[in-house]
Each structure stands twice: as C-alpha cells, then as structure tokens.
C-alpha cells in the first residue's frame, strides 16, 4: 500500500490547508526526490503492493513523462505483481482527451478521483476552483471515452448555495461527500471572519448531510463510511485499508507512513517526524476509524484489556439507536455515523 503526495496545484483553493505549491516549475526535481526516496525506503514494503494512491495537491498537473518516471521507479523498487487498484486524483480542467489517452497508455492507473466539489459555477468561483460545472461533466465523459470505468468524484456540502437533490453524473461509481470545514489560516477563514462569506449553521449542515445521503442512496450508491459512497463493488480499496489500519508507505513532501506501531511523516522542509504509538494510542485510533464505517468495530479487534470496559460505555449509544450490536460487531446506524467522531472520542482511554 503506497501513497504518493504530489504537492503541485494550478492555484490554491480558498478552503485548502494542505501543503501545496502553485505551479510545476520544480516538477523534475520533485520526481528525482521521489525516486531517491523509493530507493531508500523500498525495504519497508516487503510484501506485494495491492493499492497505490497519487494524492495532492493535484497529481494530474504532472506531465505524463514525469508520471511515467514515478511508475517505472515503483516497478523497479517494489513487487507490483498483485496491484488491484491505482488511483490518481485529478482536477476536471486537466482531464482533456489527449491527457487521458496518455494516462491510459501508462497501463498503470485504473481509477480516477475527480475533484468536482460543486456543480454550481458561483460556488466554484467562491472556492477558487479553475473549472466550471460543464468542464466537470466533460471530464467524466472524457475519462470514460479513454477507458476509465472506475471514477470517483468529490463533492462539498455546507456551502452558501445547496441543492437538496444531489446530481451524480452518469458513469460515476464512487462519491466522496464532505462537509465544508473552515481551516484557520485559509483564504476562506479570512472571508468568513470579515463577513464576506456567510456559511450555513450546524443544523443546516446536518440537514444537508441527510439530503446528500438520501440522494445517493436513491441513485443506487451504498454508504460505507461517513463521507464515502460507492456503487456495489466500487468501494475504494485503498481508503478502506486506512480505516482498518493497514500499514502503508507514504512518499513525497507532506506524506505520512504507518508500519503498524509507528507513524512517520515527511515535513516540507525535508525533515522527518516520527511517533511510536502506545497501546492506548492504537486503541483510540481503532475506535476513531472503525466507528466511521458501516462495518463498524469488530468485538474481537478490541484488546482484551478493554473489552469489559467498552460494552457499558457503548450501551447508551445502543439505547439511543446510534449503535447496532450484533454478536460480532458494534455497527453505527445511519444516524450514528453522523456522530461517529464524538462517540469515538467519548470512548477514548
């Protein structure tokens, strides 16, 4: 399981607090660094790689030739014979027919995650997105024409303008729907603070969550995590492995890695941070990730030293209908998923 962080963007979205650089002037040097990091860290992935995810930033900003260099490096450094899913995040304006044909020609990527965010042109301008609603629809059609049949799209709700019936373009197999978060230090935070942008209150955002969920269920999607929906057979294999705490290797500036007991992160200045998880840390992470999924928390995954303590703490959530208890799992209900983070935090040690 490998994550590649591509830090380049055409321009910064108003809500984004992730590390990124505007423009690709240093793309060649970046790829050199990625190839060097692969060589140095290839021993950390002794098993066959099953999923790869290129995230950002905007990975689709990279020229095909530079992507090809990274792909070649992966085949050189890792056992890629068992790969099932390789995702690249993309913005609609990058997904021209020529680019997609070249991407398909690499014979590596089989899933595209497109950052649509909204199909309202006014909201796209508010977010400082470069594409229009029509470009988003064209990007999906272009991807299909190039042979990509596993297409995820991102939507944001909690914006000043919201349509109750979420339109999902034909051919989309996966949707990630996120509530807008105003992160400190972002352009959006400044706009909200100065009263230039008025966002809906918490009650309205909750109503929008339910409206989005109902639209997607009615369109044939299943909700399998708080913010993620898929047509049958199209859950994100890669992200699902984060939620069950599978070890992974993160490459690039800002990327994180996890080996089962230790977390490591690359800082943009080239330094590296590490943290060894205590038993309590690992247990708290298990709660936080498992309770965000419809599969829920497996009883046998709970350490023995916590099993007796956990059940009476879960009982109020069972009684109020947020948790469904089976013989093997504590599973969040539809309403429970909305409160997943709060429930998990209340159970921490």
Beta strands, then each sheet from edge to edge (+ up, - down):
strand 1: 2-6
strand 2: 8-9
strand 3: 21-22
strand 4: 51-56
strand 5: 85-90
strand 6: 111-117
strand 7: 151-157
strand 8: 174-179
strand 9: 222-225
strand 10: 228-230
strand 11: 249-251
strand 12: 256-258
strand 13: 262-266
strand 14: 272-276
strand 15: 297-298
strand 16: 323-325
strand 17: 329-332
sheet 1: 9+ 10- 8+ 7+ 6+ 5+ 4+ 1+ 11+
sheet 2: 2+ 3+
sheet 3: 12+ 13- 14+
sheet 4: 15+ 17- 16+
end
